[in-house]
Amino acid sequence: MDHTSLAESLMAAIAGLRRRVRRRVAAQAGLEPPMRAAQIELLRAVEKEPGIGVAAAARNLHLAGNSVSTLVNQLVETGMLHRHIDSADRRAVRLELTPAAHERLTTWRRTRTEYVAGKLAELSEVDRDAIAGALPAFGRLLTAIEEDGHD
């Protein structure tokens, strides 16, 4: 398979996997209110770096600042984020997860892991080994993409 065909197949497989798992997990976990993928990504960014500002979150997520501001407003309104003024720079805000957001992310991860682990168990050992063997290459591809820096 040439590089172009491999890239197209890889991206289609990853997108399909993520979409289908997200739908199944959302249904199984019964998480309300429903959240868009961008909202979950912002929660993960804040979880990874508590106190992050809107501009830094936008850079991390490769989104426009006004898009992240909109997401922040939505998540504050639903009780998932706390937004507070930075004491060192009164013009900046800092973001923190609420206990509800921590619980939601924990439930999401647990349900997602259990679901995917169950589906992996249904595969043959050969298929599971092939997936496990591909993980280092996926990691190297991700590193190459992250190092590209053309966002």
C-alpha positions as MATLAB code, in Angstrom:
seq = 'MDHTSLAESLMAAIAGLRRRVRRRVAAQAGLEPPMRAAQIELLRAVEKEPGIGVAAAARNLHLAGNSVSTLVNQLVETGMLHRHIDSADRRAVRLELTPAAHERLTTWRRTRTEYVAGKLAELSEVDRDAIAGALPAFGRLLTAIEEDGHD';
ca = [
       0.000    0.000    0.000;
       1.419    3.419   -0.939;
       1.788    6.248    1.609;
      -1.283    8.132    0.380;
      -3.559    5.090    0.535;
      -2.171    4.131    3.938;
      -2.753    7.664    5.267;
      -6.337    7.703    3.975;
      -7.111    4.242    5.392;
      -5.487    5.038    8.722;
      -7.379    8.289    9.207;
     -10.694    6.695    8.212;
     -10.131    3.830   10.642;
      -9.183    6.129   13.520;
     -12.088    8.506   12.892;
     -14.551    5.618   12.675;
     -13.190    3.990   15.816;
     -13.344    7.224   17.818;
     -16.849    8.110   16.604;
     -18.336    4.682   17.258;
     -16.674    4.281   20.659;
     -17.768    7.801   21.694;
     -21.394    6.996   20.796;
     -21.412    3.606   22.534;
     -19.712    4.927   25.661;
     -22.007    7.935   25.923;
     -25.015    5.612   25.768;
     -23.588    3.099   28.256;
     -22.343    5.664   30.765;
     -25.577    7.665   30.694;
     -23.642   10.907   30.998;
     -25.870   13.981   30.971;
     -25.891   16.513   29.563;
     -24.448   15.244   26.274;
     -21.144   16.886   25.411;
     -19.465   17.548   22.100;
     -15.980   16.191   21.452;
     -14.496   19.708   21.597;
     -15.958   20.238   25.063;
     -14.456   16.971   26.291;
     -11.106   17.884   24.754;
     -11.145   21.198   26.614;
     -11.949   19.439   29.890;
      -9.014   17.084   29.275;
      -6.712   20.054   28.578;
      -7.761   21.714   31.848;
      -7.380   18.412   33.693;
      -3.854   18.049   32.307;
      -2.940   21.636   33.192;
      -5.132   23.020   36.005;
      -5.227   26.802   35.952;
      -4.579   27.013   32.221;
      -5.752   30.192   30.530;
      -8.067   30.420   27.554;
      -5.309   31.442   25.124;
      -3.028   28.590   26.186;
      -5.914   26.120   25.958;
      -6.671   27.398   22.459;
      -3.042   26.848   21.433;
      -2.985   23.360   22.968;
      -6.198   22.392   21.186;
      -5.252   24.160   17.934;
      -8.476   26.179   18.023;
      -9.258   29.870   17.718;
      -9.401   31.747   21.012;
     -13.014   32.796   20.475;
     -13.980   29.145   19.889;
     -12.402   28.153   23.196;
     -14.080   31.114   24.922;
     -17.419   29.831   23.657;
     -16.626   26.334   24.934;
     -15.575   27.763   28.309;
     -18.855   29.679   28.602;
     -20.829   26.529   27.793;
     -18.892   24.435   30.307;
     -19.154   27.068   33.042;
     -22.907   27.200   32.431;
     -23.239   23.401   32.754;
     -21.143   23.305   35.930;
     -18.111   21.580   34.429;
     -15.595   24.444   34.699;
     -14.719   27.137   37.204;
     -13.376   30.335   35.688;
     -11.544   32.762   37.943;
      -9.460   35.907   37.493;
      -5.703   35.420   37.594;
      -4.397   37.215   40.690;
      -1.133   38.126   38.907;
      -2.812   39.409   35.733;
      -6.333   40.710   36.327;
      -7.031   40.623   32.555;
      -6.525   36.842   32.377;
      -8.763   34.037   33.554;
      -7.732   30.646   34.860;
      -9.721   27.468   34.339;
     -10.287   24.656   36.830;
     -12.405   21.516   36.620;
     -15.357   21.209   38.944;
     -15.894   18.013   40.962;
     -18.657   17.129   38.461;
     -16.163   17.379   35.593;
     -13.628   15.204   37.421;
     -16.336   12.604   38.008;
     -17.504   12.758   34.403;
     -13.997   12.284   32.992;
     -13.349    9.390   35.381;
     -16.639    7.716   34.418;
     -15.967    8.326   30.714;
     -12.479    6.801   30.865;
     -13.593    3.803   32.903;
     -16.559    3.070   30.629;
     -14.506    3.612   27.471;
     -11.702    1.342   28.683;
     -14.123   -1.394   29.748;
     -15.983   -1.212   26.442;
     -12.881   -1.312   24.233;
     -11.247   -3.994   26.391;
     -14.359   -6.141   25.961;
     -14.251   -5.706   22.186;
     -10.517   -6.467   22.116;
     -11.227   -9.671   24.040;
     -13.550  -10.738   21.222;
     -10.721  -10.506   18.684;
      -8.260  -13.271   17.992;
      -4.943  -13.243   19.795;
      -3.282  -12.577   16.425;
      -5.382   -9.426   15.946;
      -4.742   -8.234   19.515;
      -1.006   -8.797   19.031;
      -1.094   -6.878   15.726;
      -2.811   -3.924   17.406;
      -0.369   -4.003   20.328;
       2.562   -4.244   17.918;
       1.355   -1.169   16.015;
       1.166    1.058   19.104;
       4.863    2.081   19.088;
       4.572    3.087   15.419;
       1.427    5.118   16.231;
       3.396    6.846   18.973;
       6.197    7.732   16.558;
       3.674    9.025   14.002;
       2.050   11.188   16.672;
       5.449   12.561   17.705;
       6.289   13.401   14.082;
       2.961   15.188   13.670;
       3.386   17.106   16.948;
       6.922   18.141   15.998;
       5.758   19.429   12.608;
       4.520   22.629   14.234;
       2.459   23.812   11.268;
      -0.884   24.529   12.901;
];
